[in-house]
Amino acid sequence: MTLKTRVANGSLVALVVLSLVPAASAQESKSASLAKQLAAALDAGKLDSIAAKDPSAPDVFFAALYFPGVQLLVVSGKYSVPQLLTERVTKKEYRDVYLDLNGASVAESKVFIEDPGADGLKAKREENSAFDQCEVGGKRTMFDGDWKKQKMSEQDYLKSFSSADDRYTEILTALLAQIKKTS
């Protein structure tokens, strides 16, 4: 192998490695600090659930069920009788809103997020820990870092993660605003 070939190969390897760095850092969770804030607020308020209306859509609601130190289960969706959920949010019947949304929201509008650790979404599973999951309109994505097992390309997997993290961030922001109203 000539010196010129070695330099070219070395440059190619460096270029590939450097091109992967932005992709990895672009997947830092936007939801991490918000999930931790919500968990702390729920702990402080001695609450196991919270619910709110989507400020940008009158017939969409958000709700979370919290298991302290274990996980946060979050659901979002349209509800066929929004007045009922509006009344339940007003009465602080948050667990009932969660149950209604989880069981009877309009299927194609439903988003369900499982956040073990209540610490925000992570694109890859941390060793010896549960992984985050997101279901959107009936399609579940497991953020365990194994996109091949899910018959996805890495690009589609990262796109799905980014979309889920953005939606989770919106939901957490609204739930945090609701909990601040009630305290």
KOLSEVEX-38887 format. One line per field, with one value per residue: residue number from 0; residue in one letter; y, z, x negated of N, C-alpha, C in turn. Coordinates in pm, 1 decimal. Last residue first. Layout:
BEGIN
bator <- c(NUM ...)
semi <- c(a ...)
n.v <- c(Y ...)
n.w <- c(Z ...)
n.u <- c(X ...)
ca.v <- c(Y ...)
ca.w <- c(Z ...)
ca.u <- c(X ...)
c.v <- c(Y ...)
c.w <- c(Z ...)
c.u <- c(X ...)
***
This chain:
BEGIN
bator <- c(182 181 180 179 178 177 176 175 174 173 172 171 170 169 168 167 166 165 164 163 162 161 160 159 158 157 156 155 154 153 152 151 150 149 148 147 146 145 144 143 142 141 140 139 138 137 136 135 134 133 132 131 130 129 128 127 126 125 124 123 122 121 120 119 118 117 116 115 114 113 112 111 110 109 108 107 106 105 104 103 102 101 100 99 98 97 96 95 94 93 92 91 90 89 88 87 86 85 84 83 82 81 80 79 78 77 76 75 74 73 72 71 70 69 68 67 66 65 64 63 62 61 60 59 58 57 56 55 54 53 52 51 50 49 48 47 46 45 44 43 42 41 40 39 38 37 36 35 34 33 32 31 30 29 28 27 26 25 24 23 22 21 20 19 18 17 16 15 14 13 12 11 10 9 8 7 6 5 4 3 2 1 0)
semi <- c(s t k k i q a l l a t l i e t y r d d a s s f s k l y d q e s m k q k k w d g d f m t r k g g v e c q d f a s n e e r k a k l g d a g p d e i f v k s e a v s a g n l d l y v d r y e k k t v r e t l l q p v s y k g s v v l l q v g p f y l a a f f v d p a s p d k a a i s d l k g a d l a a a l q k a l s a s k s e q a s a a p v l s l v v l a v l s g n a v r t k l t m)
n.v <- c(2436.0 2442.3 2559.4 2368.8 2169.2 2295.0 2314.0 2040.5 1975.6 2124.6 1999.7 1736.0 1777.6 1871.7 1647.6 1456.2 1560.8 1537.1 1260.6 1171.1 1282.9 1148.9 878.9 888.5 947.0 717.1 533.2 623.9 576.9 302.5 153.6 -121.7 -356.6 -385.8 -479.7 -242.9 -80.9 -86.2 100.7 108.8 234.0 103.6 215.2 118.7 253.1 374.9 650.2 574.8 494.4 446.9 373.3 319.2 28.6 -52.8 -146.7 -247.7 37.8 220.9 231.3 538.1 772.9 848.4 1081.6 1129.1 1003.1 796.6 533.1 476.6 598.7 551.7 716.9 738.5 914.6 904.8 944.6 706.5 663.7 885.7 723.2 528.0 458.3 686.8 872.5 757.1 754.2 1032.6 1120.4 988.3 1123.9 1386.4 1566.7 1840.8 1969.0 2032.4 1775.9 1718.9 1909.1 1815.5 1565.6 1650.2 1795.3 1609.8 1330.0 1206.3 1335.5 1288.1 1252.2 1103.5 984.8 839.5 724.9 699.8 501.3 507.0 714.3 682.5 666.9 852.9 929.9 1208.6 1347.7 1580.3 1621.2 1798.9 1987.8 2230.7 2277.3 2410.1 2319.7 2034.4 2019.1 1776.3 1600.3 1365.4 1151.7 1132.5 1376.1 1535.4 1753.4 1644.3 1456.1 1632.8 1769.5 1559.2 1494.2 1736.7 1742.1 1514.3 1600.5 1821.4 1704.6 1531.2 1616.5 1625.8 1416.0 1403.2 1364.0 1506.5 1347.9 1164.4 1331.2 1444.8 1197.3 1102.8 1250.6 1157.0 900.4 973.5 1112.9 912.0 741.0 912.9 946.0 685.6 659.5 859.4 756.7 514.2 609.3 739.5 526.8 214.5 -116.6)
n.w <- c(4184.4 3943.5 3767.8 3758.5 3616.9 3366.3 3290.8 3272.3 3053.9 2850.8 2850.3 2781.4 2513.7 2392.1 2439.3 2284.5 2030.3 2024.5 2054.1 1817.7 1630.3 1701.9 1652.4 1377.3 1295.9 1379.5 1208.6 957.3 974.9 1001.3 888.3 1037.8 1171.1 1426.9 1410.8 1331.4 1552.6 1849.8 2046.4 2171.3 2157.2 1960.9 1838.9 1707.0 1574.5 1658.5 1663.8 1813.4 2096.2 2222.5 2493.5 2644.8 2823.6 3137.7 3173.3 3112.3 2930.1 2767.5 2432.8 2258.5 2275.4 2540.4 2696.9 3056.7 3300.2 3426.6 3432.7 3121.0 2956.3 2692.4 2533.7 2275.1 2098.2 1875.2 1642.1 1561.5 1774.8 2006.9 2329.9 2522.6 2697.7 2742.3 2806.1 3044.1 3209.4 3225.0 3346.7 3591.8 3692.9 3728.3 3812.6 3848.7 3738.2 3490.9 3383.4 3360.2 3170.2 2953.6 2917.3 2830.7 2599.8 2405.2 2308.5 2172.6 2182.1 2068.2 2290.7 2482.1 2774.4 2950.9 3238.7 3397.0 3665.1 3927.4 4105.1 4112.9 3836.7 3687.8 3394.8 3217.3 2925.0 2706.7 2432.2 2186.9 2105.0 2062.6 2034.6 2175.8 2436.8 2530.4 2876.3 3108.4 3411.2 3622.5 3906.3 4160.8 4388.1 4575.0 4487.9 4465.9 4258.6 4052.8 4035.6 3958.4 3708.3 3573.9 3567.4 3412.2 3174.6 3115.4 3068.4 2838.7 2590.3 2416.7 2408.2 2133.2 1867.2 1780.6 1848.9 1633.3 1414.3 1461.7 1434.9 1175.8 1053.7 1178.4 1058.5 787.4 803.0 890.5 664.8 471.8 570.3 545.2 264.8 195.6 325.2 184.5 -76.2 -38.0 32.5 -88.7 0.0)
n.u <- c(5090.3 5222.7 5046.3 4846.5 4973.1 4990.9 4724.4 4666.0 4826.8 4702.4 4449.3 4514.2 4598.3 4362.6 4194.9 4322.8 4272.2 3988.8 3962.2 4082.1 3901.4 3665.7 3738.6 3783.3 3522.4 3393.3 3526.2 3453.5 3173.2 3160.0 3467.5 3643.3 3725.7 3661.8 3407.6 3282.6 3270.6 3197.3 3226.1 3462.8 3726.9 3971.7 4273.9 4587.6 4870.9 5107.4 5049.9 4753.1 4579.3 4259.5 4039.6 3717.1 3601.0 3443.2 3097.8 2841.0 2736.1 2990.7 3090.1 3112.1 3252.1 3469.7 3691.7 3706.3 3729.3 3872.3 3810.2 3959.1 4196.9 4399.9 4661.9 4886.3 5121.5 5396.0 5526.8 5634.3 5832.4 5945.9 5951.3 6009.0 5796.6 5648.8 5849.5 5952.9 5722.2 5667.5 5901.4 5875.3 5653.6 5758.9 5965.1 5990.4 6201.5 6086.3 6069.6 6344.1 6421.9 6274.0 6390.5 6646.6 6590.3 6507.5 6578.3 6370.2 6045.3 5714.3 5429.0 5171.4 5009.2 4742.9 4599.2 4299.3 4153.0 4010.3 4028.8 4378.5 4550.2 4804.7 4960.6 5084.7 5235.2 5388.4 5619.5 5800.1 5979.6 5839.7 5501.7 5306.9 5301.4 5463.5 5544.1 5411.3 5325.9 5160.4 5091.1 5019.8 4885.8 4751.7 4617.1 4362.3 4405.8 4470.6 4228.0 4057.0 4171.6 4126.1 3845.2 3796.6 3912.2 3745.4 3496.6 3567.2 3656.2 3456.0 3177.2 2964.7 2921.9 2711.3 2499.9 2511.4 2470.5 2215.4 2054.8 2039.1 1844.5 1613.8 1599.3 1563.2 1318.8 1145.6 1156.9 1045.0 789.1 695.4 702.9 512.1 286.5 259.3 213.0 -34.4 -198.1 -63.2 -85.8)
ca.v <- c(2446.9 2379.4 2624.5 2497.7 2142.6 2258.3 2437.7 2123.4 1914.1 2153.1 2144.4 1765.3 1724.2 1951.7 1778.9 1436.9 1551.2 1667.7 1349.3 1132.9 1318.8 1294.6 924.1 852.0 1040.5 845.0 516.5 626.2 712.5 386.2 200.1 20.2 -344.7 -323.4 -571.2 -355.5 -45.4 -195.9 108.9 20.9 304.4 78.7 216.6 126.2 203.0 229.4 598.3 684.2 443.6 543.8 332.3 401.0 127.2 -61.5 -66.3 -296.2 -97.7 220.9 169.9 404.9 702.8 822.9 978.1 1172.1 1086.9 932.8 623.3 418.4 657.0 485.3 714.2 677.6 901.8 865.4 1063.2 764.1 577.8 855.2 836.2 567.3 356.8 563.8 890.6 782.7 628.7 938.9 1170.5 954.4 979.6 1358.1 1421.6 1774.4 1908.3 2139.9 1850.6 1637.3 1911.8 1953.4 1573.0 1561.0 1864.2 1691.5 1420.0 1233.5 1264.5 1353.3 1215.4 1222.6 962.8 961.4 682.2 796.2 539.5 392.7 645.8 746.4 570.5 852.9 848.4 1126.8 1298.3 1512.8 1626.0 1710.0 1853.4 2222.9 2202.1 2441.4 2461.7 2080.9 2034.1 1913.1 1607.3 1504.9 1177.8 1019.5 1337.5 1405.2 1768.1 1754.4 1413.9 1533.6 1843.7 1631.4 1393.7 1690.6 1849.6 1518.4 1480.4 1841.8 1795.9 1484.8 1589.5 1755.6 1429.7 1434.5 1281.5 1559.4 1460.1 1119.3 1250.4 1528.5 1273.4 1035.4 1269.0 1293.0 915.8 894.0 1180.2 1030.7 693.7 863.5 1063.3 749.6 573.7 867.4 890.2 515.4 528.9 816.4 632.5 333.9 0.0)
ca.w <- c(4311.9 4055.5 3792.5 3820.5 3756.8 3441.2 3305.9 3373.3 3184.6 2887.1 2872.5 2914.0 2614.7 2390.0 2492.9 2429.1 2078.9 2005.8 2155.5 1947.5 1627.3 1705.1 1786.1 1466.0 1262.4 1440.0 1354.1 996.2 950.8 1112.0 862.9 1006.3 1025.2 1401.9 1464.8 1236.7 1446.6 1752.1 1964.5 2231.4 2149.4 2083.5 1818.7 1822.5 1537.7 1653.5 1570.8 1745.8 2001.0 2179.4 2380.2 2618.8 2716.5 3044.3 3206.4 3230.1 2976.5 2856.3 2564.5 2276.0 2147.1 2499.5 2597.7 2917.7 3277.1 3419.6 3499.1 3244.7 2994.7 2814.2 2560.2 2406.1 2120.7 2003.5 1706.8 1477.8 1753.5 1864.4 2242.5 2426.1 2652.4 2710.1 2687.6 2928.2 3174.8 3173.6 3213.3 3504.3 3665.8 3630.9 3805.2 3886.4 3869.8 3582.4 3408.4 3449.5 3304.6 3002.1 2967.1 2945.7 2715.8 2474.9 2389.5 2100.5 2254.2 2054.6 2182.5 2418.4 2661.1 2900.2 3123.4 3359.6 3527.4 3836.9 4096.3 4167.1 3938.3 3741.3 3514.4 3259.9 3061.7 2750.1 2573.3 2218.8 2129.3 2166.0 1974.2 2033.5 2414.6 2437.0 2736.9 3057.4 3277.3 3583.9 3770.1 4076.7 4283.4 4614.9 4506.4 4559.7 4391.8 4096.6 4068.8 4083.9 3814.9 3598.6 3635.4 3550.7 3241.0 3141.4 3183.2 2964.2 2693.8 2456.3 2440.8 2274.8 1930.6 1743.7 1937.3 1771.2 1421.8 1469.4 1559.5 1268.5 1005.8 1207.3 1203.5 828.5 752.6 973.9 796.7 455.2 557.7 677.3 349.4 144.3 362.4 330.2 -49.5 -87.3 129.7 -99.4 0.0)
ca.u <- c(5017.7 5291.7 5176.1 4815.9 4939.3 5112.5 4804.1 4597.9 4854.2 4842.2 4460.4 4458.6 4690.4 4486.3 4159.1 4314.5 4410.1 4053.9 3905.5 4138.3 4043.4 3671.7 3699.6 3893.3 3630.9 3355.6 3529.0 3595.4 3224.6 3112.7 3331.4 3629.4 3734.1 3792.0 3508.2 3293.1 3365.5 3195.1 3106.1 3363.9 3599.1 3896.5 4129.8 4497.9 4737.8 5102.5 5148.9 4822.8 4677.5 4359.8 4121.3 3835.2 3592.0 3555.3 3214.8 2914.5 2709.5 2874.8 3107.3 3054.6 3251.8 3331.5 3662.8 3702.9 3611.3 3927.8 3717.2 3905.6 4068.6 4354.7 4517.9 4863.3 4977.8 5336.7 5470.0 5528.8 5715.0 5954.7 5919.6 6112.4 5890.2 5578.3 5765.0 6038.8 5789.7 5568.7 5867.5 5987.8 5642.8 5654.4 5983.6 5865.3 6224.4 6124.6 5946.1 6259.7 6480.7 6252.2 6252.7 6632.1 6649.1 6407.1 6661.9 6494.9 6150.7 5844.8 5519.0 5226.2 5098.9 4804.9 4677.1 4401.8 4181.6 4017.4 3901.7 4258.0 4511.7 4669.0 4972.0 4971.2 5243.7 5267.1 5583.5 5687.4 6031.5 5943.1 5612.6 5319.1 5331.4 5360.6 5586.4 5429.3 5386.0 5184.8 5137.1 4979.4 4979.9 4803.9 4761.6 4385.6 4361.1 4570.0 4350.4 4032.3 4165.1 4262.8 3919.3 3748.1 3965.0 3888.9 3511.9 3506.6 3755.8 3511.9 3318.1 2978.2 3022.2 2842.3 2530.5 2527.2 2591.9 2334.2 2063.3 2129.2 1981.5 1660.5 1613.3 1679.3 1438.5 1167.6 1200.7 1181.4 876.6 703.0 786.3 649.7 336.7 280.6 332.0 79.9 -172.9 -146.1 0.0)
c.v <- c(2582.6 2394.5 2571.6 2575.8 2273.4 2236.9 2409.1 2253.7 1992.0 2095.1 2180.8 1913.0 1758.7 1908.8 1869.9 1569.9 1537.7 1665.7 1489.0 1226.8 1288.2 1343.6 1075.4 897.7 1015.2 951.7 649.9 614.8 723.3 527.8 283.4 47.5 -198.8 -300.4 -518.5 -453.2 -160.5 -172.6 1.6 19.6 226.8 143.9 198.8 125.4 227.8 170.8 448.0 623.7 563.4 477.8 441.7 347.0 199.2 47.5 -86.2 -207.2 -127.8 79.4 180.8 359.6 560.6 739.9 970.2 1059.5 1132.2 1034.5 766.9 512.2 595.9 533.5 646.7 660.6 846.8 855.3 1029.2 888.6 644.3 788.3 790.6 689.2 398.0 459.8 760.8 795.7 645.4 810.1 1075.2 1002.4 935.5 1210.1 1367.3 1622.7 1835.4 2087.9 1961.8 1706.7 1833.6 1965.5 1713.7 1570.8 1781.3 1764.0 1509.6 1325.6 1304.7 1267.9 1302.1 1175.5 1096.8 927.8 802.1 741.0 642.0 435.7 532.0 658.0 619.1 748.4 825.1 1051.9 1210.8 1462.2 1547.1 1732.3 1750.6 2082.6 2175.5 2367.2 2497.4 2227.3 2076.0 1907.5 1753.3 1501.2 1327.9 1038.4 1216.2 1358.8 1641.1 1772.1 1520.5 1481.5 1748.7 1706.8 1461.1 1587.6 1804.8 1626.4 1478.3 1722.0 1817.1 1578.6 1557.9 1737.0 1572.0 1466.6 1301.3 1481.4 1521.9 1234.5 1204.6 1448.4 1363.6 1114.7 1202.6 1314.6 1053.4 911.0 1106.6 1102.9 812.5 816.5 1021.0 869.5 633.6 783.5 903.8 648.1 528.5 742.3 711.8 434.0 123.4)
c.w <- c(4372.1 4187.9 3918.8 3851.5 3830.0 3588.8 3388.6 3397.3 3297.0 3024.8 2917.0 2948.7 2754.9 2500.8 2497.9 2498.6 2231.0 2062.5 2146.0 2057.6 1761.7 1709.7 1798.7 1608.6 1354.3 1412.8 1423.3 1147.4 992.8 1098.1 983.8 964.8 980.4 1252.4 1436.2 1281.2 1348.7 1643.5 1856.5 2152.9 2226.0 2067.0 1954.9 1778.1 1653.2 1614.5 1552.7 1644.6 1944.9 2077.0 2347.9 2496.4 2699.7 2938.5 3099.9 3270.5 3106.1 2911.0 2643.7 2419.5 2159.5 2372.2 2567.0 2824.2 3131.3 3397.9 3502.2 3304.5 3127.1 2842.4 2694.2 2425.1 2262.2 1996.6 1831.9 1539.2 1673.7 1823.6 2097.0 2341.7 2537.2 2650.3 2645.6 2800.4 3051.1 3125.9 3148.3 3361.3 3572.3 3595.4 3700.8 3897.6 3923.9 3724.9 3509.2 3480.9 3403.3 3145.2 3017.6 3004.7 2843.1 2598.4 2470.8 2176.4 2193.4 2129.4 2178.6 2310.5 2612.8 2778.4 3077.0 3233.9 3516.0 3692.0 3995.4 4163.2 3993.5 3850.1 3561.3 3387.0 3090.7 2891.5 2596.2 2365.2 2157.6 2196.5 2079.9 1963.5 2267.0 2407.2 2655.3 2915.7 3238.8 3443.2 3750.2 3932.8 4207.9 4519.1 4553.2 4589.6 4495.9 4235.2 4116.3 4128.8 3950.9 3711.0 3669.4 3631.1 3387.7 3213.4 3216.8 3082.3 2831.2 2577.0 2483.1 2301.4 2082.7 1814.2 1905.2 1862.6 1565.3 1480.0 1564.7 1397.5 1097.7 1160.7 1238.3 978.1 795.9 932.2 887.5 588.8 546.0 676.1 488.8 230.6 318.6 376.6 100.3 -57.1 91.2 8.4 0.0)
c.u <- c(5025.6 5218.9 5241.9 4943.8 4904.3 5081.2 4928.6 4674.0 4786.8 4876.1 4601.6 4470.2 4641.6 4581.2 4281.7 4282.5 4411.6 4195.8 3967.5 4089.7 4110.3 3816.2 3715.9 3863.8 3751.9 3460.9 3499.0 3611.6 3371.1 3167.0 3289.5 3485.3 3737.2 3816.0 3649.4 3401.5 3384.9 3300.1 3097.9 3233.2 3492.3 3760.5 4063.7 4352.0 4641.2 4968.1 5142.1 4918.5 4753.2 4450.6 4221.3 3908.4 3725.1 3539.6 3322.5 3031.3 2784.0 2859.9 2978.1 3073.7 3198.2 3336.3 3513.6 3665.5 3597.5 3816.5 3767.3 3801.1 4021.9 4213.3 4492.0 4713.7 4961.6 5184.3 5389.1 5464.3 5603.1 5823.1 5931.2 6078.6 5981.1 5672.5 5697.9 5956.8 5878.7 5636.7 5767.3 5962.4 5755.1 5641.4 5885.9 5880.3 6100.5 6142.2 5975.1 6127.2 6393.9 6303.4 6218.9 6491.4 6633.2 6461.6 6568.1 6590.9 6283.6 5945.1 5643.0 5322.6 5150.8 4890.1 4757.7 4468.3 4293.3 4040.0 3898.3 4133.8 4378.3 4653.5 4829.0 5007.1 5122.4 5290.8 5455.1 5648.1 5921.9 5996.1 5719.7 5433.0 5350.5 5392.1 5464.9 5484.9 5405.3 5243.8 5158.5 5024.7 4927.2 4914.1 4830.2 4534.1 4395.2 4534.7 4460.0 4157.1 4144.7 4264.2 4061.0 3819.8 3922.1 3951.3 3659.4 3531.0 3695.9 3602.9 3355.1 3124.5 3028.7 2952.8 2665.2 2565.1 2616.6 2463.2 2186.6 2149.1 2082.2 1803.3 1668.1 1704.2 1564.6 1294.7 1231.0 1237.3 1021.9 795.0 803.7 743.7 482.4 339.0 363.7 212.0 -48.9 -108.6 -90.8)
***
